[in-house]
Amino acid sequence: MAGNMKKKAARAEETRDTRPRAVAKYIRVSPYKVRRVLDLIRGKSVREAQAILEHCTNGGAAPTRKVLLSAVANAEHNRGMDRSDLYVAACFADGGSSLKRMQPVSKGRGHAILKRTSHITVILDVKKAEGEL
């Protein structure tokens, strides 16, 4: 039994994604708003993505910028990568838990209000040279 568990752990380690990443959880912005910002930076270099996020007025831009800078710091510190070689390989926003609130309406009733939260993930990778595969 223990041998099987060790093999399973070894397989999981082999298939694990080793690209630098950063995740921010329970951010109080709707995932719909964050996804619009993430579509702007996907596939761009880190420098270009950072410039886009600094000038973007969408509500999801500020937390996304923080996650991007955190991913860059992780790449530099943990993996020894150079900031100028990095680009945004993947980024996505998943829905987190919702805060449930009530809006009082006529005749003693109430309408539900969902205040949504997001889990923002940014994954970086190194640019491949023109001749490399």
Number of C-alpha atoms within 10 A of each C-alpha: 5 7 8 9 10 11 11 12 11 12 11 11 11 10 8 9 10 11 14 22 23 20 18 17 15 15 19 18 18 21 21 14 15 24 19 14 24 24 12 13 23 19 17 16 20 24 14 13 19 19 12 17 22 11 10 14 11 12 14 24 22 17 16 26 20 16 20 28 15 18 23 27 18 18 23 15 11 10 12 10 17 12 15 12 15 21 22 25 20 17 21 18 24 17 17 18 16 15 11 10 12 11 9 11 9 6 6 6 9 12 10 10 12 13 13 18 20 25 20 26 20 25 23 25 21 18 13 10 8 6 5 5 5
